[in-house]
Amino acid sequence: MQTVINIILVSVLLYIIYDRFKPVKGLNQLSEQEIREKLKKPKDVVLIDVRQPYEYKSKHLPGAINIPVSKLKKKNEQIPEDKEVILYCQTGIRSKNAARLIKKNHKLSSLSHLKGGLYEWEGMVTSRNRKKDSSK
């Protein structure tokens, strides 16, 4: 009997983990370079930082607005439905969860997120700077 309960608990845990990390239908995963290109036309794009306000205050991408995931459970008037919305967080996990919530409450023309979050953004910048320094 204990074995059956353990199997059920492990199965439920695996399902929860899968559900949390599975791809979001219709969510474009963009690299740092792709987002930089899109931000060259700021009138067409809204960049949303879905982290907590204290995280946003310490560091955020230029032009981003802060709407924490917790504020996305209902329709949010700050999210325009006629522009491309690009989400980001620290690692990419919260932005995926935010995308699920936004898709439930909004009809957007385009929804994307920064794959790997700010860690990816900062990592690419750091490695690029190292290449420049080594070529001197």
JOSULQUI-V732952 format. One line per field, one symbol per residue. phi: phi as a letter, one per 30 degrees, with the letter a starting at -180 (. if undefined). psi: psi as a letter, one per 20 degrees, with the letter a starting at -180 (. if undefined). burial: b if it has 9 or more other C-alpha atoms within 8 Angstrom, else e. A space follows every 50 residues. Layout:
phi: ???
psi: ???
burial: ???
This chain:
phi: .ddddddddddddddddeddcddcdicdccdedddeddddcddcbbcbcc ddedddddaadeidccbdedccdbecddcdccbdcccabdbjddddddde ddddcbccdabbbddiidddeddddddddddddddd
psi: ghggggggggggghgggghhiqqppjopoqrghhggghiimihiqpppoj rqhhgghhprqpiqqonqhhjjhrppiiopijrpppqqbgiighhghhgg gghhiqnqhpprqopibhggghghgghghggghhi.
burial: eeeeeeeeeeeeeeeeeeeeeeeeeebeebebeebeebeeeeeebbbbbb bbeebbeeebeeebebbbbeebbeeeeeebbebbbbbbbbbbbbbbbbbb bbbebeebeebbbbbbbbbbbeebeeeeeeeeeeee
